[in-house]
Amino acid sequence: MPPEEDPIPISALQHWLFCPRQCALIHLEQVWAENKFTAQGRALHERAHNGPSEIRHGVRITRNLSVGSVRLRISGQCDVVEFHPDGSIRPVEYKRGKPKSHRADEVQLCAQAMCLEEMLHTTIPSGDLYYGEKRRRTEVHFDATLRSLVQETIAAFRQCRITGITPLAEYEPRRCDACSLMELCMPDAMRFKRGAAAWFHNQLAAHQTAFTGESGS
């Protein structure tokens, strides 16, 4: 199987929706750096993964479960999967911060559920995102819109992987300033570079216009 046909890591879908350039740097160029936010997130995931599988109030709790979908060609791990007495199955993904304005975390969780559905021949209507900052769960419903977004994100990243082209940096303070790849990505430098290029282009156009005007007089 060609490398571009290998299963896409489910985590890449979350990275892509957060920032396509960050996703490509991590998953195509194998670039990584850690800061306090990624360290806190890693510690939270390790606690979720390393805890014992157990039965609590009749719910079987399985940790760090590997999942995959042949149809979608994705694979990854679920932090926690709950198997309830009524037969329902509920994935739970742990995140360091708080609920986001974008749907990156929801797509990651829904992709896990779609893998579980294929593997276990069942339907999973919802799951939970546990945010460490809020210390409570946020329920996510896996409706048709979210499922379509999962497939669109898979297609977008797969196309990026086929071309091998890392998207250009686009500086956005709220997103970029907390990113562990800030110094490697250098979105601020790209912004100034584009600004300088635009200034040069405008100056050149102005000189050409002036020259044309003088020739016609």
C-alpha positions as CSV (number, residue, x, y, z in Angstrom):
1,M,0.0,0.0,0.0
2,P,1.5,3.4,-0.9
3,P,2.2,5.6,2.1
4,E,-0.6,8.1,1.2
5,E,-3.0,5.1,1.4
6,D,-2.0,4.2,5.0
7,P,-4.6,4.8,7.7
8,I,-4.8,8.4,8.8
9,P,-4.3,8.9,12.5
10,I,-7.5,10.1,14.1
11,S,-5.5,12.7,16.0
12,A,-4.6,14.3,12.6
13,L,-8.2,15.2,12.1
14,Q,-8.3,17.2,15.3
15,H,-5.0,18.9,14.3
16,W,-6.2,19.7,10.8
17,L,-9.4,21.5,11.9
18,F,-7.4,23.4,14.6
19,C,-4.7,24.4,12.0
20,P,-3.9,22.7,8.7
21,R,-0.3,23.9,8.8
22,Q,0.2,22.5,12.3
23,C,-1.3,19.2,11.2
24,A,1.1,18.9,8.2
25,L,4.1,19.9,10.3
26,I,3.3,17.1,12.7
27,H,2.1,14.4,10.4
28,L,3.9,15.0,7.2
29,E,7.2,16.6,8.3
30,Q,7.4,14.8,11.6
31,V,8.0,18.1,13.5
32,W,7.2,18.3,17.2
33,A,8.0,20.5,20.1
34,E,6.4,20.6,23.6
35,N,5.3,23.5,25.8
36,K,3.4,23.6,29.1
37,F,0.1,23.1,27.4
38,T,1.1,20.0,25.5
39,A,2.8,18.6,28.6
40,Q,-0.4,19.1,30.6
41,G,-2.4,17.5,27.9
42,R,0.0,14.5,27.7
43,A,-0.2,14.1,31.5
44,L,-4.0,14.1,31.4
45,H,-4.0,11.5,28.6
46,E,-1.5,9.3,30.4
47,R,-3.7,9.3,33.6
48,A,-6.7,8.3,31.5
49,H,-4.8,5.6,29.6
50,N,-2.9,4.1,32.5
51,G,-5.8,3.8,34.9
52,P,-7.2,0.2,35.3
53,S,-10.0,-1.2,33.2
54,E,-12.8,-1.7,35.7
55,I,-16.5,-2.1,36.2
56,R,-18.1,0.8,38.0
57,H,-21.8,0.9,38.8
58,G,-22.4,-1.8,36.2
59,V,-20.5,0.1,33.5
60,R,-17.4,-1.6,32.0
61,I,-14.7,1.0,31.5
62,T,-11.9,0.1,28.9
63,R,-8.9,2.4,28.6
64,N,-6.5,3.1,25.7
65,L,-8.5,1.0,23.2
66,S,-7.1,0.8,19.7
67,V,-9.8,1.4,17.0
68,G,-9.8,1.7,13.2
69,S,-12.1,1.8,10.2
70,V,-11.4,0.0,7.0
71,R,-14.0,2.0,5.2
72,L,-12.7,5.4,6.3
73,R,-9.0,4.3,6.4
74,I,-8.4,5.9,9.8
75,S,-7.0,4.5,13.1
76,G,-6.2,5.6,16.6
77,Q,-6.9,5.1,20.3
78,C,-9.8,5.9,22.5
79,D,-8.9,7.3,25.9
80,V,-11.9,5.6,27.5
81,V,-14.8,3.5,26.1
82,E,-17.7,2.8,28.4
83,F,-19.9,-0.3,27.9
84,H,-23.2,0.2,29.7
85,P,-25.5,-2.5,31.0
86,D,-28.2,-1.6,28.4
87,G,-25.8,-2.4,25.6
88,S,-25.0,1.2,24.7
89,I,-21.3,2.2,24.1
90,R,-19.9,5.6,24.9
91,P,-16.4,6.9,23.9
92,V,-14.9,9.5,26.2
93,E,-12.0,11.8,25.1
94,Y,-9.9,13.7,27.6
95,K,-8.8,17.3,26.8
96,R,-6.6,19.6,28.9
97,G,-8.5,22.9,28.4
98,K,-12.1,23.9,28.0
99,P,-14.8,23.6,25.3
100,K,-13.7,25.2,22.0
101,S,-15.5,27.5,19.5
102,H,-14.4,25.1,16.7
103,R,-15.4,21.5,16.2
104,A,-11.9,19.9,16.1
105,D,-12.4,17.9,19.4
106,E,-15.9,16.8,18.4
107,V,-14.6,15.5,15.1
108,Q,-11.9,13.5,16.8
109,L,-14.5,11.9,19.2
110,C,-17.0,11.2,16.4
111,A,-14.3,9.5,14.3
112,Q,-13.5,7.2,17.3
113,A,-17.2,6.4,17.5
114,M,-17.5,5.7,13.7
115,C,-14.6,3.3,14.1
116,L,-16.3,1.5,17.0
117,E,-19.5,1.3,15.1
118,E,-17.8,-0.5,12.2
119,M,-15.8,-2.8,14.5
120,L,-18.7,-3.7,16.8
121,H,-21.5,-3.6,14.2
122,T,-23.6,-1.1,16.3
123,T,-24.7,2.5,16.4
124,I,-23.3,5.0,18.8
125,P,-25.4,8.2,19.0
126,S,-23.2,10.2,21.4
127,G,-20.1,10.4,23.5
128,D,-18.4,12.8,25.9
129,L,-15.5,15.2,25.9
130,Y,-14.0,15.6,29.4
131,Y,-12.2,19.0,29.8
132,G,-9.6,19.2,32.6
133,E,-10.1,22.9,33.1
134,K,-13.8,22.5,33.7
135,R,-13.5,19.1,35.3
136,R,-16.7,17.9,33.7
137,R,-18.0,16.2,30.6
138,T,-19.5,17.9,27.6
139,E,-21.9,15.6,25.6
140,V,-21.4,15.4,21.9
141,H,-24.2,14.1,19.6
142,F,-22.9,12.3,16.5
143,D,-25.5,13.8,14.1
144,A,-25.3,13.7,10.3
145,T,-23.6,17.1,10.1
146,L,-20.8,16.1,12.4
147,R,-20.3,12.7,10.6
148,S,-20.1,14.6,7.3
149,L,-17.5,16.9,8.8
150,V,-15.4,13.9,9.8
151,Q,-15.4,12.5,6.3
152,E,-14.7,16.0,4.8
153,T,-11.7,16.4,7.1
154,I,-10.4,12.9,6.3
155,A,-10.6,13.8,2.5
156,A,-8.9,17.2,3.1
157,F,-5.9,15.8,5.0
158,R,-5.6,12.8,2.6
159,Q,-5.3,15.3,-0.3
160,C,-2.6,17.2,1.6
161,R,-0.7,14.0,2.2
162,I,-0.9,13.0,-1.4
163,T,0.5,16.4,-2.6
164,G,3.0,16.5,0.3
165,I,2.5,20.3,0.4
166,T,2.5,21.9,3.9
167,P,0.0,24.8,4.0
168,L,1.4,28.3,4.4
169,A,1.3,29.9,7.8
170,E,-1.6,32.2,8.7
171,Y,-1.0,34.1,11.9
172,E,-4.0,34.1,14.3
173,P,-3.0,35.2,17.8
174,R,-5.5,33.2,19.9
175,R,-4.5,30.0,18.0
176,C,-0.8,30.6,17.3
177,D,0.5,32.2,20.5
178,A,-0.2,29.0,22.6
179,C,1.0,26.6,19.9
180,S,4.1,24.6,20.8
181,L,5.2,24.8,17.2
182,M,5.2,28.6,17.1
183,E,8.9,29.1,16.8
184,L,9.2,26.3,14.1
185,C,6.2,27.5,12.2
186,M,7.0,31.2,12.4
187,P,3.5,32.5,11.3
188,D,4.5,36.1,12.3
189,A,7.5,36.0,10.0
190,M,5.3,34.7,7.2
191,R,2.9,37.5,7.8
192,F,5.7,40.1,7.6
193,K,7.2,38.4,4.6
194,R,3.8,38.5,2.8
195,G,3.5,42.2,3.9
196,A,6.9,43.0,2.5
197,A,6.0,41.2,-0.8
198,A,2.7,43.1,-1.1
199,W,4.5,46.4,-0.4
200,F,7.1,45.7,-3.1
201,H,4.4,44.7,-5.5
202,N,2.4,47.9,-4.8
203,Q,5.5,50.1,-5.2
204,L,6.4,48.4,-8.5
205,A,2.8,48.9,-9.7
206,A,2.9,52.6,-8.7
207,H,6.2,53.1,-10.6
208,Q,4.9,51.4,-13.6
209,T,1.7,53.5,-13.6
210,A,3.8,56.7,-13.2
211,F,6.1,55.6,-16.0
212,T,3.1,54.9,-18.3
213,G,1.5,58.2,-17.4
214,E,4.7,60.1,-18.2
215,S,5.1,58.3,-21.6
216,G,1.5,59.2,-22.6
217,S,1.8,62.9,-21.8
